[in-house]
């Protein structure tokens, strides 16, 4: 659910966080992509001593996190699948250390252009002359670093440098994050040596098999992008239809829901209610992986199929809870979604 890594606004890679950036998920509009195996990497030379290999997991993650808010870049981002599917997008990312503006233009599939300024997101669909707008808190930067006293990442993951490689012309450290339990996936991350910017990412299952891969095929760092110019491009063209996504921020407790017991490592991040669709979305994260619980009324006149479905690293679990229909989605193993769904309870 990669560089500015904001989590998907579409239930595609937000279902992912796994960790593909906002721009990859939103722009490509992919439900998920099973990844191709990576090219062989150059292993570290033992004669070079400890150095970078001795960084702690927090040091690696803070470096990656900070890079996304400090570096402007332009690049082509590719998501590939082991079944032969591939999608790509062009990305413009401008930042000043405090604010970020991103523009994502799809290069394959449906034509789509998405621009995000902090929590404001505008998506242009030229074929239908439609503009979709919504506001979301700027959560989802990979990694989703919490306050030091709240971070649980070191309790549930280990990190170590396993080699080096070149991605899109840049030298990169390869860092492997492995889970300490069976409730989350592992990650192999290519981090640009000078800045820490994530330039390539793989999601791994418990056997080390690559489930998804996302990477820059071409990248220009520190380009002189003007944030004002990108913001101007958010204006709605004359004659285009505007669709506004209405989502009110709330909490599970206020909506009468809770977990009988927490799922280890995951904490509640945000909760949104969409009045028109009648759907409640509650988001949980351990700082790397995230899970969304979608709750809506169950209509017995239109029965649905319960079960677990997988597409690449993204798993989806559906089940009926009393008079409600629950859909749990995340780039986590199915047992994690089961733990959430079995713990979910109606409290009023």
C-alpha positions in Angstrom: 0.0 0.0 0.0 7.6 3.8 -2.4 8.5 7.4 -2.4 5.9 9.7 -1.3 3.9 6.7 -0.3 0.7 8.0 0.6 -1.9 5.3 0.9 -4.4 4.7 -1.8 -7.5 6.7 -2.0 -9.1 3.9 -4.1 -9.8 0.6 -2.5 -7.1 -0.7 -4.7 -3.8 -0.3 -3.0 -5.4 1.1 0.0 -6.5 -2.2 0.2 -2.9 -2.4 -0.1 -0.7 -0.6 1.9 0.7 -2.6 2.0 2.7 0.1 0.5 2.4 1.4 -2.9 2.2 5.1 -2.8 -0.9 7.1 -3.2 0.1 8.1 -6.6 0.6 4.5 -7.7 -2.6 3.2 -6.3 -4.8 6.1 -7.2 -3.4 6.8 -10.6 -3.1 3.2 -11.8 -6.5 2.2 -10.4 -5.2 -1.3 -9.8 -7.0 -3.7 -7.5 -3.6 -5.2 -6.9 -0.7 -6.8 -8.8 1.2 -9.9 -8.2 4.8 -9.1 -8.6 7.6 -10.4 -10.8 10.7 -11.6 -9.0 13.4 -9.0 -8.6 16.7 -9.0 -10.6 19.7 -10.4 -8.7 21.2 -7.9 -6.3 24.8 -7.2 -5.4 25.5 -8.4 -1.9 27.4 -6.2 0.6 31.2 -6.5 0.6 32.2 -7.9 4.1 35.4 -5.9 3.8 33.5 -2.7 4.0 32.6 -3.1 7.6 29.3 -2.5 9.4 28.3 1.1 8.6 24.8 1.2 7.0 24.1 -2.4 7.8 24.0 -1.5 11.5 21.1 1.0 11.2 18.2 0.1 13.4 14.8 -0.5 11.9 13.6 2.9 13.2 16.6 4.6 11.6 15.9 3.0 8.2 12.2 3.9 8.4 12.7 7.5 9.6 15.2 8.0 6.7 12.7 6.7 4.1 9.8 8.7 5.6 11.7 12.0 5.7 13.0 11.6 2.2 9.5 11.7 0.8 8.8 15.1 2.3 12.2 16.7 1.5 12.8 15.7 -2.2 11.0 16.8 -5.3 11.1 14.4 -8.3 9.6 13.4 -11.6 9.5 9.8 -12.7 7.7 6.9 -14.4 6.3 4.4 -12.0 5.6 0.8 -13.0 3.5 -1.9 -11.3 4.0 -5.4 -12.8 2.2 -8.7 -12.3 3.3 -12.3 -12.5 0.4 -13.0 -14.8 1.8 -10.6 -17.3 -0.3 -7.5 -16.5 1.5 -4.2 -16.2 0.5 -0.6 -15.6 2.5 2.6 -15.5 2.1 6.3 -14.6 4.0 9.5 -14.8 4.5 11.2 -11.4 5.4 14.8 -10.5 6.1 15.3 -6.8 6.9 18.7 -5.3 7.5 19.5 -1.6 9.0 22.1 0.6 9.5 20.1 3.8 6.0 21.0 5.1 3.6 20.6 2.2 3.4 18.2 -0.7 1.7 18.4 -4.0 1.6 15.4 -6.4 0.3 14.9 -9.9 -0.1 11.4 -11.4 -0.9 10.8 -15.0 -1.7 7.2 -16.1 0.3 5.9 -19.1 -1.8 2.7 -19.5 -5.4 1.7 -19.2 -8.1 4.3 -18.6 -6.9 7.9 -19.0 -6.8 9.5 -15.6 -5.0 12.4 -13.9 -4.9 12.8 -10.2 -3.5 15.7 -8.2 -3.2 15.7 -4.4 -2.4 18.8 -2.3 -2.1 17.7 1.3 -5.6 16.3 2.1 -7.2 17.6 -1.1 -7.5 15.2 -4.0 -8.8 15.9 -7.5 -9.1 13.2 -10.2 -9.7 14.1 -13.8 -11.4 11.6 -16.1 -11.1 13.2 -19.6 -13.1 10.6 -21.5 -16.2 11.4 -19.5 -15.3 15.0 -18.7 -15.7 14.2 -15.1 -13.8 15.5 -12.0 -13.9 13.7 -8.7 -13.0 15.6 -5.6 -12.5 14.5 -2.0 -10.7 15.3 1.2 -8.6 12.8 3.1 -6.2 13.3 5.9 -2.6 12.9 4.6 -2.2 9.6 6.2 -0.5 6.7 4.6 3.0 8.0 4.1 5.2 4.9 4.0 6.1 4.2 6.6 3.3 5.6 8.7 5.5 6.6 11.6 3.8 7.2 14.8 5.1 9.1 17.8 8.2 7.4 19.3 6.3 6.2 22.3 3.5 4.8 20.1 5.6 3.0 17.5 5.3 -0.7 17.6 7.1 -1.4 14.3 10.3 -2.8 16.0 8.1 -5.2 18.1 6.6 -6.8 15.0 9.3 -6.5 12.3 13.0 -6.9 12.0 15.1 -5.0 9.4 18.5 -5.6 7.9 20.5 -4.5 4.8 20.8 -7.4 2.4 22.7 -5.8 -0.5 22.8 -3.0 -3.0 21.5 -2.5 -6.5 20.8 0.2 -9.1 17.2 1.3 -9.8 16.4 3.9 -12.5 20.1 4.9 -12.6 20.4 5.4 -8.8 22.4 3.4 -6.3 20.2 1.9 -3.7 20.5 0.0 -0.5 18.3 -3.1 -0.3 16.6 -3.4 3.1 14.5 -6.4 4.1 11.7 -6.0 6.6 10.6 -9.3 8.0 7.6 -9.9 10.3 8.0 -11.5 13.7 4.6 -13.2 13.5 2.1 -14.5 10.9 -0.2 -11.5 10.9 1.7 -9.4 8.4 3.8 -9.7 5.2 7.4 -8.9 4.7 8.9 -6.2 2.4 12.0 -5.8 0.4 12.8 -2.1 -0.2 15.2 -0.4 -2.5 16.2 2.9 -0.8 18.2 5.5 -2.7 21.6 5.7 -1.0 22.0 9.5 -0.6 18.4 10.4 0.4 16.7 7.3 1.6 13.9 7.7 -1.0 12.1 4.5 -1.8 12.6 3.7 -5.5 11.4 0.1 -5.6 9.3 -2.1 -3.3 8.3 -5.8 -3.1 5.8 -7.4 -0.8 6.8 -10.9 0.3 4.8 -13.8 1.8 6.0 -16.0 4.6 8.0 -18.2 2.2 9.8 -15.2 0.6 7.7 -15.3 -2.6 7.2 -11.9 -4.2 3.5 -11.0 -4.2 3.8 -7.5 -5.6 6.4 -5.3 -7.1 6.3 -1.6 -7.8 9.3 0.5 -9.0 10.5 3.5 -10.9 11.7 2.8 -14.4 12.9 6.4 -14.8 13.5 9.0 -12.1 14.8 12.6 -11.9 15.5 13.8 -8.4 15.5 17.4 -7.1 13.9 18.8 -10.2 12.8 22.5 -10.0 9.1 21.9 -9.7 6.8 24.8 -8.8 4.1 23.8 -6.4 2.0 26.7 -7.5 1.9 25.4 -11.1 0.7 21.9 -9.9 -1.9 23.5 -7.7 -3.2 25.6 -10.7 -3.8 22.3 -12.5 -6.4 21.4 -9.9 -8.9 23.9 -11.4 -12.0 22.3 -13.0 -12.3 22.8 -16.7 -15.4 24.6 -17.9 -18.2 22.3 -18.8 -16.9 19.3 -16.8 -19.1 17.5 -14.3 -18.0 17.5 -10.7 -18.5 14.5 -8.4 -17.8 15.2 -4.7 -17.1 12.3 -2.4 -18.9 13.0 0.9 -17.1 11.3 3.8 -17.6 12.5 7.4 -14.9 11.7 9.9 -16.1 9.7 12.9 -15.0 6.9 15.1 -16.0 3.3 15.5 -17.1 3.9 19.1 -19.4 6.8 18.0 -21.0 4.5 15.4 -21.6 1.7 17.9 -18.7 -0.7 16.9 -15.6 -2.0 18.7 -13.1 -4.8 18.8 -13.5 -7.4 21.6 -9.7 -7.6 21.6 -7.2 -5.7 19.5 -5.3 -7.4 16.8 -1.6 -7.4 17.9 0.3 -4.4 16.5 -2.6 -2.7 14.8 -4.1 0.5 16.1 -7.1 2.5 15.0 -6.0 5.3 12.6 -9.2 6.9 11.1 -12.8 6.2 10.6 -15.1 7.6 7.9 -18.8 7.4 7.2 -20.2 7.8 3.7 -23.9 8.8 4.3 -24.9 8.3 0.6 -23.6 4.8 0.4 -24.4 4.0 4.0 -20.9 2.6 4.5 -18.6 2.9 7.5 -14.8 2.5 6.9 -12.5 2.0 9.8 -8.7 1.9 9.1 -6.1 0.2 11.3 -2.3 0.2 10.8 0.8 -1.2 12.4 2.9 1.5 10.7 3.6 -0.6 7.6 0.5 -2.7 6.8 -3.0 -1.5 7.0 -6.5 -3.0 7.2 -9.8 -1.4 6.3 -13.1 -2.6 7.7 -16.1 -1.7 5.6 -19.4 -2.1 7.4 -22.9 -1.7 5.9 -26.4 -2.9 6.4 -27.1 -6.5 5.2 -29.9 -6.9 2.8 -31.5 -10.4 2.9 -33.2 -9.7 -0.4 -29.7 -9.6 -2.0 -27.7 -12.3 -0.3 -23.9 -12.2 -0.8 -21.2 -14.8 -0.7 -19.0 -15.1 2.4 -15.4 -16.0 1.9 -11.8 -15.0 1.4 -10.5 -13.7 -1.9 -6.9 -12.9 -2.9 -5.3 -10.8 -5.7 -1.6 -10.5 -5.3 -0.8 -9.3 -1.8 -4.3 -7.9 -1.3 -6.7 -10.1 0.6 -10.5 -9.5 1.0 -12.7 -11.2 3.6 -16.5 -10.9 3.6 -18.9 -12.1 6.2 -22.2 -11.4 7.8 -22.2 -10.0 11.4 -25.8 -10.0 12.7 -27.7 -7.6 10.5 -24.5 -6.2 9.0 -22.2 -7.0 6.2 -18.5 -6.7 6.9 -15.8 -6.5 4.3 -12.2 -6.6 5.6 -9.5 -5.6 3.1 -5.7 -5.3 3.4 -2.3 -6.3 2.2 -2.0 -8.8 5.0 -2.4 -12.6 5.3 -6.0 -13.9 5.5 -5.6 -14.9 9.2 -5.2 -11.2 10.0 -8.5 -10.3 8.4 -10.2 -13.2 10.2 -8.8 -11.9 13.5 -10.4 -8.5 12.8 -13.7 -9.9 11.6 -14.1 -12.3 14.6 -13.2 -9.6 17.1 -15.6 -7.0 15.6 -18.8 -6.5 17.7 -21.8 -4.3 17.7 -22.1 -2.4 21.0 -25.3 -0.4 20.6 
